């Protein structure tokens, strides 16, 4: 019905105009939504390899990765401290870009963190300081390729 209306309403010369305009609007909304989710914050410090705190006090859980725990039932303090040292060297007292994804059950912001074009989660996995968190890996576009490489 819509197609019939559009054929009658528009001549053949403008028949591609409507789909082009619709595509353009959808694409623009996508770009604006992506930009809206990117914010610059300053990281105060990181508690462990996958949890950091901003200067404003916001707790950020790095999306799609799982770093060794410092305390608890499954703790591995040596690996956890190495992971924490690595991420603190990268992020402490630095301005970063975050892409907010969700909020976890503890009220932390789940986000991807970037320094310029470098994805910090991806860097953590590549350097052996964290693993992909398979349950939540769908949240990050880069994880598909990493799963192929790291199994």
N, C-alpha and C positions, 0 to 999 in steps of 0.2 A: 504494500500500500504506500509506504514511504517512497519506495523506489519509483512507483508510478507517478506520485505527486512531483517528485524531483525531476522526472523526465519531462513532465508537462510544464513545470515552472521554469526550468532552465533549458536553454538551447544546447545543441551539441557542443558548441565552443566553450561553454562554461561547465560541462558535465564533470570535468576533473577538479574544478574549483572547490566544490563542496567537500569531497573526500580529503583534499589537501588541507582545507581549513580545519576540518575536524581533527585530522592527524596533528596539525600544528598546535591546536589548543590542548590536546591530550599531552603532547610532548612538552609543551610549556609548563603545564601543571606538574608533570613529572620532574622537570628541572627545578622548579620553584620548591617542590617538596623536598628534593634532595638537598638543595642549598639550605633550606630551613632547618634541617637536621644537623648541619655542620656548625659547630661553635668552637671558638677559641677559648681555652681555659689555661690556667697555670697550675701545674701539678705541684703540690706541696711535698708529698713523698708517697712511697708505695709500701704497704704493710707486708705484702708477699708478692709473688710473681704474677698474680692476676687481680689484685685489688689495690687501687690507688685513691688518694684523697686530694681534692683540689684545694687551693687557698681559701675558697669560700666555704669549705667543709663538705662539699658533695663527695660521696663515696662512689667510686666508679669500679665496676666489675668488668674486666676486659672480656669482651664477647668471644665465644667460640673456642676458648682455650682453657686448659686446666693445668695449673702449676702445682708443684709439690707443696704439701701443707706443712706449716711450721709446728702447729700443735694439733692434738686430736688423735683419734683412733688410727688413722692412716698416715700419720705424720712421718716425714722424712726430713729431719731438720737440716742435714748437711746440704742436700739438694735444694731445699726450700731457701736456705740462706744464700746460696749461690745464685738462685733465680732472682731473689729480692735484690741482691747487690747489682746484678746485671740490669734489671729494669730501673732501679734507682739511679744508676749511672746514666741511663738514657733520659729519664724523665724528671727527676727531682729538680725543682725550681726552674722548670722550663715551660714555655708556652707551647701548647700542643693543640691540634684540632681533634675534636671528638665527634663521632657520628653516633648519636643516641639511638638505641634500638628498642629498649624495653626497661622495665624495672623488675628486679628479682624479688623473691619472697622476703628478703631482709631489707628491702627498701633502697637497695643500691641501684644506681643507674647502670644498665648494661650497655656498653658502648665499644666501638672500635676507636683506637687511638692512633693518630698519625703525627709524625714529625716531618713536615714538608710532604713529600709523596711516599714516605716509608711507613708501611703498616707495622705497628709495633707487635701485634699478636703474631703475625706471620714471621717476623724476625725472631721472636721468642721460640717458636716451634722449630725454625730452621737451625737455630743455635743450640737446641736441645734443652732449653730451660722450661719448656712447657710442651704439652701434648694437645692435639685437637680434642675438644670436648664433643664427641660424636653426637650426643643427644641434642646439642644446640648448634652444631656446625652449619645447619641450614641458614642461620642468620647472617652468615658472612659469605660473600661471593667467592672469595679466594680459596675457601676450604676444599672445594671440589678437586682442584688440581693438587692440593697438598695431600689429600687422601690417597690419590693415585701414587704419589711419590713415597709417602711414609706408611702407606697401608693402613 
